[in-house]
């Protein structure tokens, strides 16, 4: 028996419903004691609050705001994916830490929680591959290459994304680049200017080169920043000079240390910042573009028309079927990792100490407020499926 007395389980207020009252009647309906016209939900049990640096309530509210925008634009299929994503969370508590797992992850690039889980999976797979490469190839150095294109309006985002991905493939095929770069990790990132409404698509690439050979004074394979800019312009087939930045990454050497892992995490941590598509007003989340029309093409039309919810639609159309994070062939990772709170790889129970319990939180909404509420606990260790520890209902 584990002692869980130090957990705050909260206290339910006195109400006029009985324990036999169905749960859906307690949580919905005008006669429900939980219903209120105020902006706060009465505390009927323990809320999830923040887990480490992760605010799952905020992420879920942003997700629902994006779903409302997609539904208004007629994208019901994607909207339903976001609404059903991770509405129930499992918080595994250990003596030395916590990890979070979610059900029904939608895996859509628009979803904040799915983006967190995907970044963690990609990070875990990439670290394994990079560590294997650095252990077999001595004296390697990581470089961070940032490649940009001109900003574009929303109706050009789909084309501009395809253009920059194809250009990166051409860049890596150039003879001079192939001689210098032994392996790479490439990630596409999107930012949106709230004033001009223009999208800026750019690539962060982590390149691995031979430290002794590449940086030697008489080296013939060294590529300066000016040369990288010229090569990128050629690969992009541009008539302007794109901005290019190249710099060494601290810690990304043989053997890989904690600074190197942090550098890799920065490269692939997200594709679009949540603030680019969601804003908060009076404590509520709204999708950008819900009131301001922009030019965009309706499905099956070749004519630009003023439309609402364009930023969300444009991003959704652009990333469909696209691989936003990719690696060279000699860097292949493991994609079979599950959802957890830590974006830097799977958190094992051995790292967190002895298992205590798993708290189950369900998303509930009343009026203008909503949150994840504790609905039960299980004492079955998720890392030892055969070990049964029992189940307890939440407050």
Protein Blocks (a to p, Z undefined) as FASTA:
>chain_A
ZZfklpcebjadddfbdfklcfklmmgcjklmkbcfbfbdcdfbdcfkjghjacfklmmm
mmmmmmmmmmmnopamlmmmmmmgokbccddddfkbccdddehiekiaklmklmmmmmmm
mmmmmmmmmmmmmmmmghiacdddddddddddfklmmmmmmmmmmmmmmmmmpmklmmmm
mbdcddddddddfklopacddddddddddfklmmpmklckbccfklmmmmmmmmnopabd
cdddddddehiacdddfklmmmmmmmmmpmbdfklmgcceehiacdehklmccddddehi
abdcddehklmmmmmmmmgopafbdcdfklccdfkbccdfblnbcadfklnopafbdcdd
ddddehjbccdddfbdcfbdfklmklcgbjcddZZ
